[in-house]
Amino acid sequence: MLVILPPSETKVSGGDEKHPLNISTLSFGSQNSLRESLVDQTIELSSDSARARKALKLGPKGDAEIARNRLVRESAGMPALFRYTGVLYDALELESMAEDALSHAQSTLSIFSALWGLIRATDVIPAYRLSWDSMLPGGRVRNQWRPAGEPLWQEVEGFVLDVRSEGYRSLAPVPSNRGVYVALVTPGEPGSRPALGHANKAVKGKFVRELLASGETLESVADFADWGSKYGYEVDSSSHQDGRIEVVISGS
């Protein structure tokens, strides 16, 4: 089982200076040539602060983020699971997670980001700033990732549970025969349920934390639905279509 999280805009600073970026050590090596290109483009973009602010949608206070990008090949590394922060990652509550659940997280969780594509939770990365819709010298990030999907999913083993946001999912959608995209929705008529609003990230984090704490390994959509019924999540099996399934969240 592989659970794919979205990245966060915000990143924890610092890390281990003895372990800067080494793209050859990142998981799912079919992406490495594109990773190298995107890193080069990100560094090139950061040489022009005004251009970088526009491309990364940053204000004047964003110059520190641009400086990070300029040094992305040499700055300190940190495991990805601890590099990302924000609402979803806060809801995982890693610091209070039981040892067996944390071990399950490290072997099960992955993150799909604009700069690295699909990496495992334990892969070591530097702090950086880049979004799925950013414009780099070689073009839009999303357009550069599109050809990478087919060889990537050939590398991935097991059932994939995709909880990415729509933008990051669009970079390399999981084939419908390999897993399922989890859509959090509010109660309503099947086929027209509204998406969960502002609570989406927090609920995703809590949901993933509970999955990890359960210690279960899912191998199919049916397993996912069974897990939901045991742990209080309404996984609507009838909504499963084109690699997407709805989880109905009440009272969030």
DRENNUSE-838769 format. One record per residue (C-alpha): residue number from 1; residue in one letter; x, y, z. Coordinates in steps of 0.5 Angstrom, whole numbers. Example, Ala and Ser with C-alpha at 12.3 -4.5 7.8 and 13.67 -1.06 7.14 Angstrom:
BEGIN
R	kekol	lumlo	x	y	z
R	1	a	25	-9	16
R	2	s	27	-2	14
//
This chain:
BEGIN
R	kekol	lumlo	x	y	z
R	1	m	0	0	0
R	2	l	2	7	-2
R	3	v	-1	13	1
R	4	i	0	20	-3
R	5	l	0	26	1
R	6	p	0	33	-3
R	7	p	6	38	-1
R	8	s	5	44	3
R	9	e	7	51	1
R	10	t	11	52	8
R	11	k	17	48	10
R	12	v	21	47	16
R	13	s	28	50	16
R	14	g	34	47	17
R	15	g	36	40	17
R	16	d	43	36	17
R	17	e	48	40	13
R	18	k	52	33	12
R	19	h	46	31	8
R	20	p	45	36	2
R	21	l	41	34	-4
R	22	n	43	28	-8
R	23	i	38	26	-13
R	24	s	40	19	-14
R	25	t	38	17	-7
R	26	l	31	19	-8
R	27	s	26	14	-9
R	28	f	22	12	-16
R	29	g	28	14	-20
R	30	s	25	14	-27
R	31	q	23	21	-25
R	32	n	31	23	-24
R	33	s	32	27	-30
R	34	l	26	31	-30
R	35	r	28	32	-22
R	36	e	35	35	-25
R	37	s	32	39	-30
R	38	l	27	42	-25
R	39	v	32	44	-20
R	40	d	37	47	-25
R	41	q	31	51	-28
R	42	t	29	53	-21
R	43	i	36	56	-19
R	44	e	36	59	-26
R	45	l	29	63	-24
R	46	s	32	65	-17
R	47	s	38	69	-20
R	48	d	32	74	-22
R	49	s	28	76	-16
R	50	a	23	80	-19
R	51	r	22	74	-24
R	52	a	22	69	-19
R	53	r	17	73	-15
R	54	k	12	73	-21
R	55	a	13	66	-23
R	56	l	12	63	-16
R	57	k	7	68	-14
R	58	l	11	71	-8
R	59	g	11	78	-5
R	60	p	17	82	-3
R	61	k	17	78	3
R	62	g	18	72	-1
R	63	d	25	74	-2
R	64	a	28	69	3
R	65	e	24	63	-1
R	66	i	28	65	-7
R	67	a	34	65	-3
R	68	r	32	58	-1
R	69	n	31	56	-8
R	70	r	38	59	-10
R	71	l	42	54	-5
R	72	v	37	48	-6
R	73	r	43	44	-9
R	74	e	47	45	-3
R	75	s	43	47	3
R	76	a	41	42	9
R	77	g	37	36	8
R	78	m	31	33	12
R	79	p	27	27	11
R	80	a	21	29	7
R	81	l	15	27	12
R	82	f	19	32	17
R	83	r	20	38	12
R	84	y	13	39	10
R	85	t	9	43	15
R	86	g	2	46	15
R	87	v	-5	44	17
R	88	l	-5	37	14
R	89	y	2	35	17
R	90	d	0	38	24
R	91	a	-6	34	24
R	92	l	-2	28	23
R	93	e	1	29	30
R	94	l	7	26	28
R	95	e	11	28	35
R	96	s	5	24	39
R	97	m	5	18	34
R	98	a	6	11	37
R	99	e	13	8	35
R	100	d	9	3	31
R	101	a	5	8	27
R	102	l	11	12	26
R	103	s	14	6	23
R	104	h	8	5	19
R	105	a	8	12	16
R	106	q	15	12	14
R	107	s	14	6	10
R	108	t	7	7	7
R	109	l	7	15	6
R	110	s	9	19	0
R	111	i	9	26	-2
R	112	f	8	28	-9
R	113	s	11	35	-10
R	114	a	12	40	-16
R	115	l	20	39	-15
R	116	w	21	32	-14
R	117	g	15	28	-16
R	118	l	13	22	-12
R	119	i	18	21	-6
R	120	r	18	17	0
R	121	a	17	20	7
R	122	t	24	18	9
R	123	d	27	21	3
R	124	v	32	27	5
R	125	i	30	34	1
R	126	p	32	41	2
R	127	a	27	47	4
R	128	y	25	50	-3
R	129	r	19	54	-6
R	130	l	15	51	-12
R	131	s	8	50	-14
R	132	w	4	45	-19
R	133	d	2	51	-23
R	134	s	9	55	-22
R	135	m	12	58	-29
R	136	l	19	56	-30
R	137	p	24	57	-35
R	138	g	22	51	-39
R	139	g	15	52	-38
R	140	r	9	51	-33
R	141	v	11	45	-28
R	142	r	5	42	-29
R	143	n	6	41	-37
R	144	q	13	38	-35
R	145	w	11	33	-31
R	146	r	5	30	-36
R	147	p	10	25	-39
R	148	a	13	22	-33
R	149	g	7	19	-31
R	150	e	7	13	-35
R	151	p	14	10	-33
R	152	l	13	13	-26
R	153	w	7	8	-24
R	154	q	10	2	-27
R	155	e	15	3	-22
R	156	v	10	3	-16
R	157	e	8	-3	-13
R	158	g	2	-5	-9
R	159	f	-5	-1	-8
R	160	v	-5	7	-8
R	161	l	-9	11	-4
R	162	d	-9	18	-7
R	163	v	-11	24	-2
R	164	r	-7	29	-6
R	165	s	-11	36	-8
R	166	e	-13	37	-15
R	167	g	-7	41	-17
R	168	y	-2	36	-15
R	169	r	-6	30	-17
R	170	s	-6	33	-24
R	171	l	1	32	-25
R	172	a	1	25	-25
R	173	p	-6	22	-24
R	174	v	-6	15	-21
R	175	p	-9	10	-26
R	176	s	-15	7	-24
R	177	n	-13	0	-24
R	178	r	-7	2	-19
R	179	g	-11	5	-14
R	180	v	-16	10	-12
R	181	y	-17	18	-11
R	182	v	-20	20	-4
R	183	a	-25	26	-5
R	184	l	-28	28	2
R	185	v	-35	31	1
R	186	t	-40	33	5
R	187	p	-47	29	6
R	188	g	-52	30	0
R	189	e	-55	27	-6
R	190	p	-50	21	-9
R	191	g	-47	25	-16
R	192	s	-47	32	-13
R	193	r	-44	32	-6
R	194	p	-41	38	-5
R	195	a	-33	38	-4
R	196	l	-31	39	4
R	197	g	-29	46	5
R	198	h	-24	49	9
R	199	a	-23	43	14
R	200	n	-21	39	8
R	201	k	-13	39	10
R	202	a	-15	38	17
R	203	v	-19	32	16
R	204	k	-15	29	11
R	205	g	-9	29	16
R	206	k	-13	26	22
R	207	f	-16	21	17
R	208	v	-9	19	15
R	209	r	-7	19	22
R	210	e	-12	14	24
R	211	l	-11	9	18
R	212	l	-3	9	20
R	213	a	-5	8	27
R	214	s	-10	2	25
R	215	g	-4	-2	23
R	216	e	-8	-4	17
R	217	t	-5	-5	10
R	218	l	-10	-4	4
R	219	e	-10	-8	-2
R	220	s	-16	-6	-6
R	221	v	-22	-1	-6
R	222	a	-26	-6	-2
R	223	d	-21	-6	3
R	224	f	-21	1	4
R	225	a	-29	1	5
R	226	d	-28	-4	10
R	227	w	-23	0	14
R	228	g	-28	6	13
R	229	s	-34	2	16
R	230	k	-29	0	22
R	231	y	-26	6	24
R	232	g	-32	11	23
R	233	y	-31	14	16
R	234	e	-37	13	11
R	235	v	-33	11	4
R	236	d	-39	10	-1
R	237	s	-37	4	-5
R	238	s	-42	6	-10
R	239	s	-39	13	-12
R	240	h	-33	9	-14
R	241	q	-32	11	-22
R	242	d	-26	13	-26
R	243	g	-21	12	-20
R	244	r	-25	16	-15
R	245	i	-28	15	-9
R	246	e	-32	19	-4
R	247	v	-31	19	3
R	248	v	-37	23	6
R	249	i	-35	27	12
R	250	s	-41	30	17
R	251	g	-41	35	22
R	252	s	-34	37	21
//
